[in-house]
């Protein structure tokens, strides 16, 4: 007769999580580091009791905002190349709903995120309970049903025994490179405390093997044939290159066959920026080097990328009729843009492709185009790095319809610091091996173009979901993953205002992060989108409401350094390059987290370079500027690929 252990559902869950491991390339790693939680109604006396009684080797982290703690968990998993996770648990209702955004973020970016939202009573006897969402068309529906469309696996434990099959399925998805994303296991609060006799073998150590599955030989032959016939191919390095740990393999491939490569946000830092074949970021937020070469390439070799609209310039980045080859572990992504595909582990499959090409004596037909494109971009980098605000005659890099904005901001703050000069200064001053983090807004655009690093994995951007508010939480996750490295997070004032609550957790964990708040008094990126499409500054600058009832009054000054001081951070306010250099130098010496409030002139971010982005601009408008821009949108759509 099999041995059993009598435990509550919550106790069994904790015991199970503590015994999960992954193995990749022969290296075994404990998979679940701990649990992030904000204890509240529906979880405090169930899962809370289990963790209080015996957490095993799981570390309990205290979050401040449920979305924020999930972003931290996502960043932790991403920085660990998806080999480690921190689970997240919340209360019923609003606590659970707060995690939905982060789950979408994880699923879009193929990052393993395991969430345990508390749920209403399975018995329904005390309904409606505190924080319960009632749907009169079905009493089975709760807030947690909102997780279904944003998760790769969803389950609800209505009986203690169901925990076993649910958690095995959860681990299947979380450890699958092709299918990983968010997993939601809803825990009805009464079931958390219910007991059952669980078989002992359920709690044995489990090692989930992440294997390198080779693409089919026929697919490899198809890919090789496409590359063999190409004269000027271009590689796109996506996030899959990082997760497959294929950076060296891809670098060798590109160098051996003289094929240049552009990087996606997720793929950046998978290969050293100094690699002679590296053209930097590609697409809407790409460099002139990558986009110029992309426009003339006769074959696109997409490695481990989702081929988002920012990467493909809304499918107009490449010349008409160009063929696409994909190598991707995810079949869905491999099929995009009608590609000739090889579905399998990127590193293993590319090595096989390289063998075939070597036997064929293949090399590209590039002459000096790569070097010329890189040289032209390097000169542009020098120009961007040296831009200073000069007053009345200063010409903003992005269109500014309101002539008040720049002089008003300068008068308000005393700033002369431009965004591009600030980024160049930071890149020059911080440690070469430091990790940087960014997410939504204009900063990812500038950083994808301007940031260079030879440190593997040192560039950490969340841009698949472009989730503003990720940056502070993400920096904490990166620091928890690699505590020996300095972490700098780049975010705008708009993102900072959305979410900075996990600063308190960083202080609690004594995890030093450096927060760089670029204050330009507004949602600068979207303001640029409006301005460059003929629209006025509609609710994107931070201004008081004026006498006419419009949001067109004077700019609203906010002291972000003072907010940081309230958390106990070491803070600085900088208005020029010299003050920024001094702040960065002093921040290195600090043992606690720091915040630098950069007063940065609006409209001083980088502009586009030989790319295009499709947006849903009005087809009917009284504005002549809008009508003109609409014609440009329509022309772009005519030139873009249809699928």
Buried (B, 14 or more C-beta within 10 A) or exposed (E): EEEEBEBBBBBBBBBBBBBBBBBBEEEEBBBBBBBBBBBBBBBBBBBBBBBEEEBBEBBBBEBBBBBBBBBBBBBBBBBBBBBBBBBBBBBBBBBBBBBBBBBBBBBBBBBBBBBBBBBBBBEBEEEEBEBBBEEEEEEEBBBBBBBEEBBBBBBBBBEBBBBBEBBEBBBBBBBBBBBBBBBBBBBBBBBBBBEBEBEEEBBEEBEBEBEBBBBEEEBBBBBBBBBEEBEBBBBBBBBBBBBBBBBEBBBBBBEBBBBBBBBBBBBBBBBBBEBEBBBBBBBBBBBBBBBBBBBEBBBBBBBBBBBBBBBBBBBBBBEEEBBBBBBBBBEEBBEBBEBBBBBBBBBBBBBBBBEBBEEEEBEBEBEEBBEEBBEBBEEBBEEBBEBBBEEEEBEBBBBBBBEBBBEBBBEBBEBBBBBBBBBBBBBEBBEEBBBBBBBBBBBBBBBBBBBBBEBBBBBBBBBBBBBBBBBBBBBBBBBBBBEEBBBBBBBBBBBBBBBBBBBBBBBEBEBBBBBBBBBBBBBBBBBBBBBBBBBEBEEBBBBEEEEEEEBBEEBEEBEBBEBBEEBEBBBBBBBBBEBBBEBBEEBBEEEBBBBBBBBBBBBBBBEBBBBBBBEEBBEEBEBEBBBEBBEEBEEBBEEBBEE
